[in-house]
Amino acid sequence: MTIETSTGMAVERPSFRALFTPKLVTILSEGYGLQALRADIMAGLTVAIVALPLSMAIAIASGTTPERGLYTAIVGGFLVSALGGSRFQIGGPAGAFIVLVAATVDRHGIDGLVLATMIAGLLLMAAGFLRLGTYIKFIPYPVTVGFTAGIAVIIFASQIHDLLGLTLPGKEPGEIVPKLAALAHAAGTTNLLAVALALVSIGIIVGARRWRPHWPGMLIAVALTAVATWAFALPVETIGTRFGGIPSTMPAPQLPALSLAKLQAVLPDALAFALLGAIESLLSAVVADGMTGRRHRSNCELVAQGVANIGSALFGGICVTGTIARTATNVRAGARGPIAGMMHAVFLLLFILVAAPLASYIPLAALGGVLAVVAWNMAEKHEFLALLRSSRGDAAVLLATFGLTVLRDLTEGIVVGCAIGSILIIHRLSQTAGIRADTPLVQADRADAETPRKPYDPDALSDDGVVVYRLSGAFFFGTASMVSAVLDRIGDRHKAFVLDFAEVPFVDSTAANVITSLARGTVHSKVQLFLTGTSPAVRQALTAAGVKPPLGLYRDTIDEALREARSTV
């Protein structure tokens, strides 16, 4: 895939220092004043309010104790923000890890989980220093949507026990089919008070999001249900009855027990932690970039995630990654830089030191309601349905990833999804090749000047208000990140932007999503986007992804687009 620009722009390869300098250093070197500090403190407080119930709920759902989720958010969140390559990334425990963490605890216990988390941190650091962050972006879009939706289903299934207040005769199975069978057998033990608390919790969260979006719905839901449980002595399970509350101090750091046999036993789990952590954190950083117009340093971010996982493990925490919902909350709360994420960790630490005894009254049904809402928001329902309609190939990748994630294993889902996506790309590339009956199979090389090309008016390019890019070659998930990096450099100094697809044989859903993001960005910057030379198949893929007028105007030739652009500039 190549990009030719009429402005002659060249992209230089960044230096090692540029790749691995934390954004915190960049922010401070640019000048950081009291106004920015105040904004970051308020954003950090806002994120901490969201992270408090989530961190405990995720830790409980993962088969550990609630304080381990808080330790993860405090230590891991602070290190991710202090050392990371994103200005707005918020680190902590994530719902995506619930399945993997719970399975690791079942197989190897808490000590095995801590050791696997530490090894995953080392692997993430190695991946960052080897500059593998760029290649992790090559995962096809249907794979990310499929495994995210699959994780959402598993998270919800893991909360049915607490949502209904069920009493199981033995341990709840980890696999989803036996789990649902065991829960169905225990349906007669449903606690109606627990169901009521769960429904109230969900109702408060959904209602606050709709009518008071700036209110901390999750914290309000957990606090009100905890007060009701304490005031009326409701016979429901709470953090206090199951775990005895949470400590009011941070533990001393310590290394997990090490042995060669233990290292070999937990290595597959550590690899899964590292893979999912890298994917989740870089996706979160990309979301922040899309909301702010900034660009993160992917390899620096991986190194920071590695250090954060090691730090979390030293304090008895679980896996750390970038969290999309909390990162988006951080951006919307007006954060200016990484200090907001560091302050979020500080506020969570203050909660442990000051208000830990209050957590004993939090009903588990309310935390189940919190995670039920999280699962619903994670499911990416619109993207899932759009991919099912886009093409049979993308639908096959999506359904294979989703099915394997739910029924088998998250890692298998990602690997198989990527494999099917690669096969589809090879198949589509083979379909773009053709043989003309009136020409020999092998021709002598011809000069570019001999290749017929429809001319366009060069004088139109002299106007700085118009810029033209020509794409050539296959535009799919393997080239989408590179093209996106170049297209993201387009500033709002231009009034019109022409993107020529005359030499692009096909566009897949991942690449179409890149153009959709570009089109939305041009609307925000008041830049008119023209798309020229699109074949029927390319235009169909782009319109299916949402690139329709007025987001983008389709014209047959560059010359036609330039004439219209000049008339409106």
Helices and strands as residue ranges (DSSP letters): E 2-5, H 16-20, H 23-30, H 34-61, H 66-71, I 72-76, H 77-83, E 91-92, G 95-97, H 98-129, H 133-136, H 141-164, H 176-185, G 187-189, H 192-211, H 217-231, H 239-243, H 260-292, H 298-314, E 321-322, H 324-332, H 339-355, G 356-361, H 364-378, H 381-390, H 392-407, H 410-432, G 448-450, G 458-462, E 466-472, H 477-487, E 496-503, H 509-524, E 528-532, H 536-544, E 553-555, H 558-568
